[in-house]
Amino acid sequence: MPVAPRPQHPAAVEPRAPRWVPWLPVLLLLLDLAAEAIVPDAVAAGFLLTALPVVAAFSYGPALTATTTVGALALQLVLAVRAGHINEQHHVWVYIATLLSGVMGTALSWQRTRQNRTLLHARTVAETLQRTVLRPVPERAGGLRVAGLYRPAQAEVLVGGDLYEVCDTRFGVRVLLGDVRGKGLGAVRTVADVLGAFRATAHDTPDLVDLADQLDRAVLRDAADRGDDELFVTAVLLQYRPGSDCVEIVNRGHTTPLLLTEHTITPVSCADELPLGLAHLGRPDERGKPTAVALPPGHTVLLYTDGVSEARDATGAFYPLAPRLAALGTTSPDRLVSFLAQDVHEYAGLLADDLAVLALTPERP
């Protein structure tokens, strides 16, 4: 995924062979001609061209593969005439073998092209469905400037076990960022369920804690349906009312948000609560209240998953998030996210876990 202020999903592209594969027929042709030039009286002149149509089928379409077959036969005849062996029995069998190779190569090329089109269609449908699950982050929402980064650990998929959403509701901007326990299709299913529940309730639930409780029950239902008693989702919910000088945050077992000012980076201390799906294991009287955090213009709240904070370098050291951001010296959401997109990759190389980041700051009047 390219570095960008907000998550970008690549469009489906038709699968292609590596760049060197289309050159194999040319190399085979040059090798045969070189053998002919070096050993001009060789009885095997043009024998290598028998494989040319099949080699071409891995890179070219049916029409070009059939054309390659005709060209290979013609060149074999020319080389055989030059050697004076055109009517010899073994050469006749070479012509027949080349023709059969051409028929099989053309059929192989047609089948490969057909499969590529089917795969391209399947990828397009899959990407459309995944974009529906995980929508792009808006650049602005209800008086906030927003930037986001999302990278699944598996590069071939668009949605992993991390999730995010930004909703502009009548109660203000509501933000969700979370991390599902587990990986694979099961985690993606939970991501879809939690995001669906958040989108359905964020517009109708006045209290942020009540909203978190509804998400908790959604995860609990999902766990019961799947028979997974250990399913849970760590999540942080944020609410910002336009014109306000603060945000409200509810943290359900997630990584600690950071508050960035011009000169400081401070962890946002929230009530220690159980993740979504596990609230029933706690005591009812421990139900916390949202944590109010001052957020005037120029201050930024950074939400992130452990794919950032637990990224490791070659020595096993964790990514030093706060010191790296302090050295950057900016609170601009776009610059913060662009920096993390590049810096975490350079620090840790290939991701071992999904990664999600949201940076939010009030717009200046």
LUMGU-626723 format. One record per residue (C-alpha): residue number from 1; residue in three letters; x negated, z negated, y. Coordinates in nm, 2 decimals, padded with zeros to 4 digits. Example, Ala and Ser with C-alpha at 12.3 -4.5 7.8 and 13.67 -1.06 7.14 Angstrom:
2
  num  residuo      px      pz      py
    1      ALA  -01.23  -00.78  -00.45
    2      SER  -01.37  -00.71  -00.11
# end
This chain:
365
  num  residuo      px      pz      py
    1      MET   00.00   00.00   00.00
    2      PRO  -00.14   00.09   00.34
    3      VAL  -00.21  -00.18   00.60
    4      ALA   00.10  -00.20   00.83
    5      PRO   00.28  -00.45   01.05
    6      ARG   00.57  -00.45   00.81
    7      PRO   00.60  -00.37   00.44
    8      GLN   00.59   00.00   00.37
    9      HIS   00.71   00.15   00.04
   10      PRO   00.54   00.47  -00.08
   11      ALA   00.77   00.76  -00.16
   12      ALA   00.78   00.89  -00.51
   13      VAL   00.54   01.17  -00.57
   14      GLU   00.51   01.41  -00.86
   15      PRO   00.25   01.29  -01.11
   16      ARG  -00.07   01.50  -01.10
   17      ALA  -00.37   01.53  -01.32
   18      PRO  -00.71   01.41  -01.19
   19      ARG  -00.88   01.65  -00.95
   20      TRP  -01.14   01.75  -01.20
   21      VAL  -00.89   01.86  -01.47
   22      PRO  -00.78   02.19  -01.29
   23      TRP  -01.15   02.30  -01.30
   24      LEU  -01.18   02.27  -01.68
   25      PRO  -01.05   02.63  -01.74
   26      VAL  -01.30   02.77  -01.49
   27      LEU  -01.59   02.57  -01.65
   28      LEU  -01.49   02.69  -01.99
   29      LEU  -01.48   03.05  -01.86
   30      LEU  -01.83   03.01  -01.70
   31      LEU  -01.97   02.86  -02.01
   32      ASP  -01.85   03.15  -02.22
   33      LEU  -01.99   03.41  -01.98
   34      ALA  -02.32   03.22  -01.96
   35      ALA  -02.34   03.22  -02.34
   36      GLU  -02.27   03.60  -02.34
   37      ALA  -02.55   03.65  -02.08
   38      ILE  -02.80   03.44  -02.26
   39      VAL  -02.73   03.58  -02.61
   40      PRO  -02.60   03.93  -02.54
   41      ASP  -02.58   04.03  -02.90
   42      ALA  -02.39   03.73  -03.02
   43      VAL  -02.12   03.80  -03.27
   44      ALA  -01.92   03.50  -03.12
   45      ALA  -01.88   03.66  -02.78
   46      GLY  -01.55   03.54  -02.62
   47      PHE  -01.47   03.29  -02.89
   48      LEU  -01.46   03.00  -02.65
   49      LEU  -01.18   03.17  -02.46
   50      THR  -00.95   03.09  -02.75
   51      ALA  -00.90   02.74  -02.61
   52      LEU  -00.86   02.86  -02.25
   53      PRO  -00.47   02.87  -02.24
   54      VAL  -00.44   02.52  -02.39
   55      VAL  -00.69   02.38  -02.14
   56      ALA  -00.50   02.55  -01.86
   57      ALA  -00.17   02.40  -01.97
   58      PHE  -00.28   02.05  -01.87
   59      SER  -00.30   02.16  -01.50
   60      TYR  -00.10   02.47  -01.44
   61      GLY   00.26   02.58  -01.48
   62      PRO   00.39   02.81  -01.75
   63      ALA   00.36   03.13  -01.56
   64      LEU  -00.01   03.07  -01.47
   65      THR  -00.08   02.95  -01.83
   66      ALA   00.07   03.28  -01.97
   67      THR  -00.14   03.48  -01.71
   68      THR  -00.44   03.29  -01.83
   69      THR  -00.36   03.39  -02.19
   70      VAL  -00.35   03.76  -02.09
   71      GLY  -00.67   03.73  -01.90
   72      ALA  -00.85   03.56  -02.19
   73      LEU  -00.74   03.83  -02.43
   74      ALA  -00.85   04.10  -02.19
   75      LEU  -01.19   03.94  -02.14
   76      GLN  -01.23   03.90  -02.52
   77      LEU  -01.16   04.27  -02.57
   78      VAL  -01.41   04.36  -02.30
   79      LEU  -01.68   04.14  -02.44
   80      ALA  -01.61   04.27  -02.80
   81      VAL  -01.64   04.63  -02.68
   82      ARG  -01.97   04.55  -02.51
   83      ALA  -02.10   04.39  -02.83
   84      GLY  -01.95   04.68  -03.05
   85      HIS  -01.74   04.44  -03.26
   86      ILE  -01.39   04.51  -03.13
   87      ASN  -01.25   04.62  -03.47
   88      GLU  -01.42   04.36  -03.69
   89      GLN  -01.19   04.14  -03.88
   90      HIS  -01.31   03.81  -03.74
   91      HIS  -01.26   03.94  -03.39
   92      VAL  -00.90   04.04  -03.47
   93      TRP  -00.83   03.69  -03.59
   94      VAL  -00.98   03.55  -03.27
   95      TYR  -00.73   03.77  -03.07
   96      ILE  -00.45   03.64  -03.28
   97      ALA  -00.57   03.28  -03.24
   98      THR  -00.59   03.32  -02.86
   99      LEU  -00.24   03.47  -02.85
  100      LEU  -00.11   03.17  -03.05
  101      SER  -00.30   02.93  -02.83
  102      GLY  -00.14   03.10  -02.53
  103      VAL   00.21   03.06  -02.67
  104      MET   00.15   02.69  -02.75
  105      GLY  -00.02   02.64  -02.41
  106      THR   00.27   02.79  -02.22
  107      ALA   00.52   02.58  -02.42
  108      LEU   00.31   02.27  -02.35
  109      SER   00.29   02.35  -01.98
  110      TRP   00.67   02.40  -01.96
  111      GLN   00.73   02.07  -02.14
  112      ARG   00.47   01.89  -01.92
  113      THR   00.64   02.03  -01.60
  114      ARG   00.98   01.93  -01.73
  115      GLN   00.87   01.57  -01.81
  116      ASN   00.70   01.54  -01.47
  117      ARG   01.03   01.64  -01.29
  118      THR   01.22   01.38  -01.50
  119      LEU   00.96   01.12  -01.42
  120      LEU   00.97   01.20  -01.05
  121      HIS   01.35   01.17  -01.05
  122      ALA   01.33   00.84  -01.24
  123      ARG   01.07   00.70  -00.99
  124      THR   01.28   00.81  -00.70
  125      VAL   01.58   00.63  -00.83
  126      ALA   01.38   00.32  -00.92
  127      GLU   01.22   00.31  -00.57
  128      THR   01.56   00.35  -00.41
  129      LEU   01.70   00.06  -00.61
  130      GLN   01.40  -00.15  -00.53
  131      ARG   01.42  -00.08  -00.16
  132      THR   01.78  -00.20  -00.18
  133      VAL   01.66  -00.53  -00.33
  134      LEU   01.37  -00.58  -00.09
  135      ARG   01.45  -00.42   00.25
  136      PRO   01.19  -00.35   00.52
  137      VAL   01.13  -00.63   00.77
  138      PRO   01.28  -00.55   01.11
  139      GLU   01.04  -00.55   01.40
  140      ARG   01.28  -00.75   01.61
  141      ALA   01.57  -00.98   01.52
  142      GLY   01.77  -01.21   01.75
  143      GLY   01.50  -01.27   02.01
  144      LEU   01.21  -01.29   01.75
  145      ARG   00.93  -01.04   01.70
  146      VAL   00.87  -01.02   01.33
  147      ALA   00.59  -00.87   01.11
  148      GLY   00.57  -00.88   00.74
  149      LEU   00.34  -00.79   00.45
  150      TYR   00.44  -00.75   00.08
  151      ARG   00.21  -00.65  -00.20
  152      PRO   00.30  -00.69  -00.57
  153      ALA   00.01  -00.77  -00.80
  154      GLN   00.11  -00.47  -01.01
  155      ALA   00.04  -00.17  -00.79
  156      GLU   00.28   00.06  -00.99
  157      VAL   00.59  -00.14  -00.89
  158      LEU   00.75  -00.21  -00.55
  159      VAL   00.90  -00.55  -00.62
  160      GLY   00.73  -00.85  -00.79
  161      GLY   00.82  -01.22  -00.81
  162      ASP   00.79  -01.28  -00.43
  163      LEU   01.09  -01.24  -00.20
  164      TYR   01.17  -01.23   00.17
  165      GLU   01.47  -01.15   00.39
  166      VAL   01.55  -01.17   00.77
  167      CYS   01.91  -01.18   00.87
  168      ASP   02.05  -01.19   01.22
  169      THR   02.36  -01.40   01.19
  170      ARG   02.61  -01.57   01.43
  171      PHE   02.42  -01.89   01.37
  172      GLY   02.09  -01.73   01.48
  173      VAL   01.81  -01.55   01.29
  174      ARG   01.78  -01.68   00.94
  175      VAL   01.47  -01.61   00.73
  176      LEU   01.40  -01.67   00.37
  177      LEU   01.06  -01.64   00.19
  178      GLY   01.01  -01.75  -00.16
  179      ASP   00.82  -01.72  -00.49
  180      VAL   00.99  -01.70  -00.84
  181      ARG   00.83  -01.88  -01.13
  182      GLY   00.72  -01.61  -01.38
  183      LYS   00.65  -01.24  -01.37
  184      GLY   00.78  -00.91  -01.49
  185      LEU   01.14  -00.79  -01.50
  186      GLY   01.28  -01.14  -01.54
  187      ALA   01.13  -01.24  -01.21
  188      VAL   01.26  -00.93  -01.04
  189      ARG   01.61  -01.01  -01.16
  190      THR   01.58  -01.35  -01.01
  191      VAL   01.45  -01.20  -00.68
  192      ALA   01.76  -00.98  -00.67
  193      ASP   02.00  -01.27  -00.75
  194      VAL   01.85  -01.50  -00.48
  195      LEU   01.84  -01.23  -00.21
  196      GLY   02.20  -01.13  -00.29
  197      ALA   02.31  -01.49  -00.27
  198      PHE   02.12  -01.53   00.06
  199      ARG   02.27  -01.22   00.22
  200      ALA   02.62  -01.32   00.11
  201      THR   02.60  -01.68   00.24
  202      ALA   02.37  -01.67   00.54
  203      HIS   02.64  -01.52   00.76
  204      ASP   02.90  -01.78   00.66
  205      THR   02.72  -02.11   00.61
  206      PRO   02.67  -02.30   00.94
  207      ASP   02.42  -02.56   00.80
  208      LEU   02.08  -02.46   00.69
  209      VAL   02.05  -02.73   00.43
  210      ASP   02.39  -02.62   00.29
  211      LEU   02.26  -02.27   00.27
  212      ALA   01.96  -02.39   00.07
  213      ASP   02.19  -02.58  -00.16
  214      GLN   02.39  -02.27  -00.23
  215      LEU   02.07  -02.08  -00.32
  216      ASP   01.98  -02.37  -00.54
  217      ARG   02.31  -02.34  -00.73
  218      ALA   02.26  -01.96  -00.76
  219      VAL   01.92  -02.01  -00.93
  220      LEU   02.07  -02.28  -01.15
  221      ARG   02.34  -02.04  -01.26
  222      ASP   02.08  -01.77  -01.33
  223      ALA   01.88  -02.01  -01.54
  224      ALA   02.18  -02.11  -01.74
  225      ASP   02.27  -01.74  -01.80
  226      ARG   01.92  -01.67  -01.93
  227      GLY   01.87  -02.00  -02.12
  228      ASP   01.56  -02.08  -01.91
  229      ASP   01.55  -02.45  -01.82
  230      GLU   01.22  -02.40  -01.64
  231      LEU   01.34  -02.13  -01.40
  232      PHE   01.29  -02.22  -01.03
  233      VAL   01.21  -02.06  -00.70
  234      THR   00.99  -02.22  -00.43
  235      ALA   01.13  -02.12  -00.09
  236      VAL   01.12  -02.18   00.28
  237      LEU   01.42  -02.12   00.50
  238      LEU   01.39  -02.08   00.88
  239      GLN   01.66  -02.06   01.15
  240      TYR   01.61  -01.96   01.51
  241      ARG   01.88  -01.95   01.78
  242      PRO   01.82  -01.70   02.06
  243      GLY   01.71  -01.87   02.37
  244      SER   01.60  -02.19   02.19
  245      ASP   01.25  -02.33   02.22
  246      CYS   01.23  -02.45   01.85
  247      VAL   01.30  -02.34   01.50
  248      GLU   01.45  -02.53   01.21
  249      ILE   01.27  -02.52   00.87
  250      VAL   01.38  -02.63   00.52
  251      ASN   01.10  -02.62   00.27
  252      ARG   01.20  -02.63  -00.10
  253      GLY   00.87  -02.68  -00.28
  254      HIS   00.70  -02.39  -00.11
  255      THR   00.36  -02.35   00.05
  256      THR   00.33  -02.52   00.39
  257      PRO   00.41  -02.29   00.69
  258      LEU   00.15  -02.27   00.97
  259      LEU   00.22  -02.30   01.34
  260      LEU  -00.03  -02.09   01.54
  261      THR  -00.08  -02.15   01.91
  262      GLU  -00.35  -02.01   02.14
  263      HIS  -00.60  -02.27   02.04
  264      THR  -00.47  -02.45   01.73
  265      ILE  -00.34  -02.38   01.38
  266      THR  -00.12  -02.67   01.25
  267      PRO   00.05  -02.71   00.91
  268      VAL   00.42  -02.77   00.96
  269      SER   00.50  -03.10   00.79
  270      CYS   00.84  -03.08   00.62
  271      ALA   01.03  -03.31   00.38
  272      ASP   00.90  -03.29   00.03
  273      GLU   01.19  -03.14  -00.16
  274      LEU   01.23  -02.98  -00.51
  275      PRO   01.23  -02.60  -00.55
  276      LEU   01.55  -02.40  -00.58
  277      GLY   01.71  -02.45  -00.92
  278      LEU   01.56  -02.80  -00.97
  279      ALA   01.75  -03.00  -00.70
  280      HIS   01.97  -03.16  -00.97
  281      LEU   01.67  -03.34  -01.09
  282      GLY   01.63  -03.53  -00.77
  283      ARG   01.85  -03.81  -00.62
  284      PRO   02.15  -03.71  -00.40
  285      ASP   02.05  -03.95  -00.13
  286      GLU   01.71  -03.77  -00.09
  287      ARG   01.88  -03.47   00.06
  288      GLY   01.67  -03.39   00.36
  289      LYS   01.74  -03.25   00.70
  290      PRO   01.59  -02.94   00.86
  291      THR   01.25  -03.00   01.03
  292      ALA   01.26  -02.89   01.40
  293      VAL   00.94  -02.73   01.52
  294      ALA   00.88  -02.64   01.89
  295      LEU   00.83  -02.26   01.92
  296      PRO   00.79  -02.14   02.28
  297      PRO   00.68  -01.78   02.35
  298      GLY   00.32  -01.73   02.25
  299      HIS   00.35  -01.96   01.95
  300      THR   00.39  -01.81   01.60
  301      VAL   00.52  -01.94   01.27
  302      LEU   00.35  -01.80   00.96
  303      LEU   00.53  -01.81   00.63
  304      TYR   00.33  -01.70   00.32
  305      THR   00.33  -01.73  -00.06
  306      ASP   00.05  -01.87  -00.28
  307      GLY  -00.07  -01.51  -00.34
  308      VAL  -00.25  -01.56   00.00
  309      SER  -00.36  -01.92  -00.02
  310      GLU  -00.46  -01.91  -00.38
  311      ALA  -00.64  -01.57  -00.37
  312      ARG  -00.99  -01.63  -00.51
  313      ASP  -01.33  -01.46  -00.45
  314      ALA  -01.59  -01.38  -00.71
  315      THR  -01.70  -01.75  -00.72
  316      GLY  -01.35  -01.88  -00.77
  317      ALA  -01.31  -02.02  -00.42
  318      PHE  -00.97  -02.01  -00.26
  319      TYR  -00.90  -01.79   00.04
  320      PRO  -00.96  -02.01   00.36
  321      LEU  -00.64  -01.91   00.54
  322      ALA  -00.64  -02.14   00.84
  323      PRO  -01.01  -02.10   00.92
  324      ARG  -00.99  -01.72   00.89
  325      LEU  -00.69  -01.71   01.13
  326      ALA  -00.86  -01.95   01.37
  327      ALA  -01.16  -01.71   01.39
  328      LEU  -00.92  -01.42   01.46
  329      GLY  -00.80  -01.59   01.78
  330      THR  -00.45  -01.43   01.82
  331      THR  -00.09  -01.53   01.77
  332      SER   00.04  -01.17   01.77
  333      PRO   00.25  -01.12   01.45
  334      ASP   00.14  -00.76   01.41
  335      ARG  -00.23  -00.84   01.44
  336      LEU  -00.20  -01.14   01.21
  337      VAL  -00.03  -00.95   00.94
  338      SER  -00.26  -00.64   00.97
  339      PHE  -00.56  -00.88   00.95
  340      LEU  -00.44  -01.06   00.64
  341      ALA  -00.36  -00.73   00.47
  342      GLN  -00.72  -00.62   00.50
  343      ASP  -00.90  -00.95   00.48
  344      VAL  -00.73  -01.09   00.17
  345      HIS  -00.81  -00.77  -00.01
  346      GLU  -01.17  -00.78   00.10
  347      TYR  -01.20  -01.14   00.00
  348      ALA  -01.03  -01.13  -00.34
  349      GLY  -01.04  -00.77  -00.45
  350      LEU  -00.76  -00.69  -00.69
  351      LEU  -00.46  -00.93  -00.65
  352      ALA  -00.39  -01.17  -00.94
  353      ASP  -00.05  -01.27  -00.79
  354      ASP   00.21  -01.12  -00.57
  355      LEU   00.16  -01.16  -00.19
  356      ALA   00.42  -01.20   00.09
  357      VAL   00.37  -01.29   00.45
  358      LEU   00.61  -01.32   00.75
  359      ALA   00.50  -01.39   01.10
  360      LEU   00.76  -01.47   01.37
  361      THR   00.73  -01.54   01.74
  362      PRO   00.99  -01.55   02.02
  363      GLU   01.00  -01.26   02.26
  364      ARG   00.89  -01.33   02.61
  365      PRO   01.16  -01.33   02.87
# end
